[in-house]
Amino acid sequence: MLNGAMAAGFWGFVGGISLLVGALAGLFLPASRRVIAIIMAMGAGVLVSSVAFELMDEAYRQGGFDAASVGLTLGALLFYLGDQIVERGGGKHRKRSQGQQKGGSSTAILLGALMDGIPESIAIGVSLLRGGKVGVVMVVAVFLSNIPESLSSASGMQKAGHTRTFILTVWSLVVLVSAASSLIGYWLLAGVSGNITGGIQAFAAGAILTMLASTMMPEAYEEGGAVVGLVTTAGFLLSFVLTKMNG
């Protein structure tokens, strides 16, 4: 089990390291609002497809309708409640790209970033429980979607007056927590029933979907316009093709 947990931690780190890549890009590579929006839309489409074909399909296969339905609902509700707490604490605009974070709480911004990344990392760790092989498509989806998320946020945080040291520290911590979440998720769930495993996968799916609908997709549309619908569809198709190629 130790080897499996370490593997889960490694793949969680691989999926999460793109947050740091995106943050560096947001700080040092100037990008227009439209470009950021298009990248966000692509990442959102990739994640929506992965939630549907990687997480929910597997949740149903492992635990049936009850585990999938209850897990999805609980994940959505918990993320919603956590998001409300973070917003009221000063982290409402943590993913915005134009400096809306100004005046917000640094602690709330950090907590919000952690809350956004943990469900994806747990999903990676749980995927290893399916025969000991990592869900490659899930890792790719998380990797691709993380880049625009942190790129937009880091760009906005810099415009809001936060130092580069603070911004990179935030995203480095999120990467480490992502790896730990995958490791702990695997370690805690190894050997449990399929019903529980399926429920956890659906829980992660619910949290991810709620995050996308409340943060990434509105930001993408506001900054990029109607074309982001086409880009989101392209991201969905990319993830769908990867899922089918991976069997």
Stockholm file with secondary structure:
# STOCKHOLM 1.0

chainA/1-247         MLNGAMAAGFWGFVGGISLLVGALAGLFLPASRRVIAIIMAMGAGVLVSSVAFELMDEAYRQGGFDAASVGLTLGALLFYLGDQIVERGGGKHRKRSQGQQKGGSSTAILLGALMDGIPESIAIGVSLLRGGKVGVVMVVAVFLSNIPESLSSASGMQKAGHTRTFILTVWSLVVLVSAASSLIGYWLLAGVSGNITGGIQAFAAGAILTMLASTMMPEAYEEGGAVVGLVTTAGFLLSFVLTKMNG
#=GR chainA/1-247 SS CHHHHHHHHHHHHHHHHHHHHHHHHHHHSCCCHHHHHHHHHHHHHHHHHHIIIIIIHHHHHHHHHHHHHHHHHHHHHHHHHHHHHHIIIIITTTTCSSSTTTTSCHHHHHHHHHHHHHHHHHHHHHHTTTTTCCCHHHHHHHHHHHHHHHHHHHHHHHHTTCCHHHHHHHHHHHHHHHHHHHHHHHHHHTTCCHHHHHHHHHHHHHHHHHHIIIIIHHHHHHHHTTHHHHHHHHHHHHHHHHHHHTC
#=GC SS_cons         CHHHHHHHHHHHHHHHHHHHHHHHHHHHSCCCHHHHHHHHHHHHHHHHHHIIIIIIHHHHHHHHHHHHHHHHHHHHHHHHHHHHHHIIIIITTTTCSSSTTTTSCHHHHHHHHHHHHHHHHHHHHHHTTTTTCCCHHHHHHHHHHHHHHHHHHHHHHHHTTCCHHHHHHHHHHHHHHHHHHHHHHHHHHTTCCHHHHHHHHHHHHHHHHHHIIIIIHHHHHHHHTTHHHHHHHHHHHHHHHHHHHTC
//
